[in-house]
Amino acid sequence: MSVEELRAAVAVALAAFLLILRLDAERLGAAEYDEPDDWGRRPPFLPRLGWYFTGIALVALVEFVHPDPGRALLLGLGNDRVVALLVGLVFGLVGAAQAAALAWARWQRFRLPAPREYPGAILNAVGTAVVDEAAFRGVLLGLLLAMGVPASAAIVAQALLYVLATRVAATGRSRYTLFFTLLLGMAAGWVTVFTGGIGAAVLGHATTRLAVFAFTGHAGLLAPRGQEVEEIERERLPPPGWEVVDEEQ
């Protein structure tokens, strides 16, 4: 085994740890934004921050160890940085538009979060985008293409594995969360193949996640229909046109 082959094997092993880290994201509160639980408590901040730093450090190690991470693992910005930037911006705009349409269709308004929530949301959007794109649209998709898998099949395969890894198909998750993750994975995969790197996918992914948070108040993990606070309160109100009569009067 040559030195370059050994470096490539070590890089793939490090990438496997990156995939395992993604599987453990929910336990550390990093799989979705720090959504409060049923008692209003949020996951601890330090474990979530550690998850982001560990993931980004593993990505950096894979890029450092592999002899050609840009072409073999698609971990570069892309063949043309200007094209990658433009494609990433279009990706992000489309993602933001669907988030706005969802919020307006479901609540007839945008559920803008409190300003204090945005620093954590930005950290989540950027950190998750870097780790997810490097692991699935970079290493995994790159390896599938290197093994001769057709691009369309490789894109679908990595998107399905992405859905399984993020556990968005678990019982109790909204259908939007499932379809959002699947379509995000497929769109990011296509963008990566088109541009030759994950730069555009990272930009579009981060922008989309931040837009979903800004318009819906969630980072992709919406409550099932009828279980949002305002929806529960609406169910408690009398039908339109009815008046509540006080029996004591």
N, C-alpha and C positions, 0 to 999 in steps of 0.2 A: 504494500500500500504506500503510495506516494504521500509526501507532506500535504499536498493540496487535497487529496482524498481524505486524509486524516482530519484536516481542518474542516472539511465539509461535513464529515460524520459527527464531529464534536458540535458543530453549529446546529445540526439537525437534532442532536440530543438536547441542547439548550432550548431549542424551539419546542421540544416536547414538554419541557418544564413550563414553558410559556402557556401552552394549552392546558396543562394541569392547573396552573394558576388561575386561568379563566374559569375553570370548573369550580374553583373555590371562592369565586368572587362574591357570591350571594352571602356566604357565611361571614364575610368580612365587611358586608354592607356596601360593596362597590359594584355589584351587578346592576343595580339601579340607583338612582339618586337617593339620598338619605331620607326615604319616605318614613314618616312616623308609623309606629305600629298601632294596634287597637287602643293602646293607652296613651298615645301621643308621644311616645319616646322615640328618639332617633338613634341609629347605630353609632357607636363611638367613632370619633373622627380619626384618631391615630391609626387604628387598623386599616381603615379605608385609605388613608394617605400612604401607609406602608405598602398596600397593594399596588397603588399607582407607581410608586417609585421602584418597587421590585419588578413590575412588568416592563417599565421603560428601561431599567438596567439590563434586563434579559434581552430586550430588543437590541440595545447597544452592543452587548456581548456577541450576539449572533452576527451582527454586521461586522464586528471587529474580527471575529474568528474565521468566518467563511471567506474563501478566496475571491468570490465574485457574488456578493449578496445582491447587487443591483440587478443583474441579469438572471441569475439562477433562482433567486428567492423574491424577486420583484420588490426589494426593500428600498429602492431608490425613489427619487421624486418623480421620475418619468423620463421618457426619451427627449421630450421638449418641455422645459419648465413653464414656458408661457402657455402652451396648450394645456398642460396639467393644471395650471392655475385657473384658466378659463373654464375647463371642464369641471373642476372642483367647485367653482362659484355657481355654475348652472346646477350641479347636483345639489348644492346647499339651498339654492332658491326653490327648486322643485320640492325638496324636503320641507322647507319652511312653509310653502304654499299648502301642502297637504295637512300640515299641523294646524294652520289657520282655518282651513276648510273643516277639519274635524271638530275643532272647538266651536266654530259657529254653527255647525249642523247639530251638535249635541246640546250645547248650552245657550246658543244664540248670543254669545259674548266670548271675550277672551279672558281666561282665568289667570290674570297676571299675578305672579307671586310677589311677596314682599321683597323690597330691595335687599334686605339682609341675606336672602336665599341665593342671590346670584353668584357670589364668589364660589360657593360650593358647587353650584350648577356648572360654572365654567370649568372648574377643576374636573368634574365628572365627565363633561363632554369631551374635553381635550384628552384626558388620561385614558378614558375608555376607548376613544377613537384610535389613539396611537396603538394601544395594546391589541385591540380587536383587528385592526387592519393589518398590523404586522404579523399576527398569528394566523389569521384565516385568509386574507387576501394576499398576504405576502408569502410566508413560508408554506402554508398548506396548499394554496393555489399554485404557487411556483413549483412545488414538488410534483403535483398532479400533472402540470403541463410538461415538466421535464421527463416524466414517465411515459409521455406520449398520449395522455388522455386528451380528447378533443376539447377545445376551449369552452364550448357551450356546456358539455357534460361536467367539466371541471368546475365551472362557475356554479352550476346547480348543486353539485356534490358538496362543495365547501359551504354553500349557503345552508343546506340541510344540516350539516354538522354544526354550523354556527347556531342554528335554532336549538339543537339538542344541547350544546354546551351552555347556552344562556338560560336553558330551562324555562323558556317562555311558553311551552306547551303544557306546563304543569296544571293540575286541576285548580280552578279558581282564578286563573289569569284571563284577562279579557281577550277576545278574538282580535281586537286591534293590536294588542301587544304582540301576538303571534305573527300576524300578517305584516306588521311594521318591521319586525326583525327579519323575517324571511325576505321581504322586498328590499330592505336595506342591504342585506348580505348579497343578494343577486345584483343589485345596482352597483354596489361597491366593487363586486367582482368584475362586472363588465367594464366599469371605468378603469380598473387596474389593468386589465388586458389591453384596453384601447390605448391607454397612455404609456404602458410599459413600466409602471411603478405605482406605489401606493400613495403618492403625494396628493393627488386629486381626491382619492377615496377618503383619506384622513380629513381633508378640509371639508368635503361634503358631509361626512359622517358627523363630525363635531358640530357643524352648523345646523344640521337636521336635529340632532339631540337637543341642542340649546333652544332651537325654535319650538320643539315639542314642549319643553319645560316652560318656556315663556308664554305660550298660548294656552296650554292645558293645565299647568301647575304640576305636571308630572314629567319625569324623564323617560317616558315610554311605557311605564308600568301603570296604566290607567286602571281605576277600579271598574269592575263589571258594571254594565248599565243598571241604573237604579240604586247604586250604592255610594255615589258621591254625596257629599253633605247636602248640597242644594237640592239634589234629586230626592233624598230622604225627606227633607223638609217640605218639598212640594207635594209629596204623597200625603202628608199630614193635613194639608189645607183642604177646605171644602171645594167641590167643583166650581168652576167659574159661574158667577151669577147667584150662587147660593149665599145665604147669610146665616151666621151662627146666632142662634137665639138662646139667651140666658133663661133657663127654666125658672129661676128664682124671681124673675121680673113678672 
